[in-house]
Amino acid sequence: MTTMTEERPPEPGRARALLSTADFRLLRTALTAYARTVDDRDELARINALHHRLGTYT
């Protein structure tokens, strides 16, 4: 049970972004080039899904 006199640890600050918008564009370009070389349909489906998700951040 917490009382008003007990001290609480400080809340963590906001996390910094790991990737910039330019990084997402570069990743999408690399995925596009890789997708052109893939013959496996399952792998291509995963690449397309990732490509789409990365596009939502640019």
C-alpha positions in Angstrom: 0.0 0.0 0.0 1.3 3.4 -1.0 0.9 6.4 1.2 1.3 10.1 0.3 4.5 10.3 2.3 6.3 7.5 0.4 8.5 8.6 -2.4 7.9 7.1 -5.8 10.8 6.5 -8.3 10.8 9.1 -11.1 9.1 8.1 -14.3 11.4 7.4 -17.2 11.8 10.1 -19.8 10.6 9.8 -23.4 12.6 7.3 -25.5 14.6 8.7 -28.3 13.9 7.6 -31.9 16.3 5.0 -33.2 15.7 5.6 -36.9 15.3 8.8 -38.9 12.9 9.3 -41.8 15.8 9.0 -44.1 16.7 5.7 -42.5 13.2 4.4 -43.3 13.5 5.5 -46.9 16.9 3.8 -47.2 15.5 0.6 -45.7 12.5 0.6 -48.1 14.9 1.1 -51.1 17.0 -1.8 -49.9 13.9 -4.0 -49.5 12.7 -3.1 -52.9 16.0 -4.2 -54.5 16.0 -7.4 -52.4 12.4 -8.2 -53.3 13.4 -8.2 -57.0 15.8 -11.0 -56.4 13.7 -13.3 -54.2 12.0 -16.3 -55.7 10.3 -17.6 -52.5 6.7 -16.4 -52.4 6.6 -16.6 -48.6 9.7 -14.6 -48.2 8.4 -12.1 -50.7 5.2 -11.8 -48.8 7.2 -11.0 -45.6 9.3 -8.4 -47.5 6.2 -6.7 -48.9 4.6 -6.6 -45.4 7.7 -5.0 -43.9 8.0 -2.6 -46.8 4.4 -1.5 -46.2 5.0 -1.1 -42.4 8.1 1.0 -43.0 6.1 3.2 -45.4 3.7 4.2 -42.6 6.6 6.0 -40.9 7.8 8.2 -43.7 
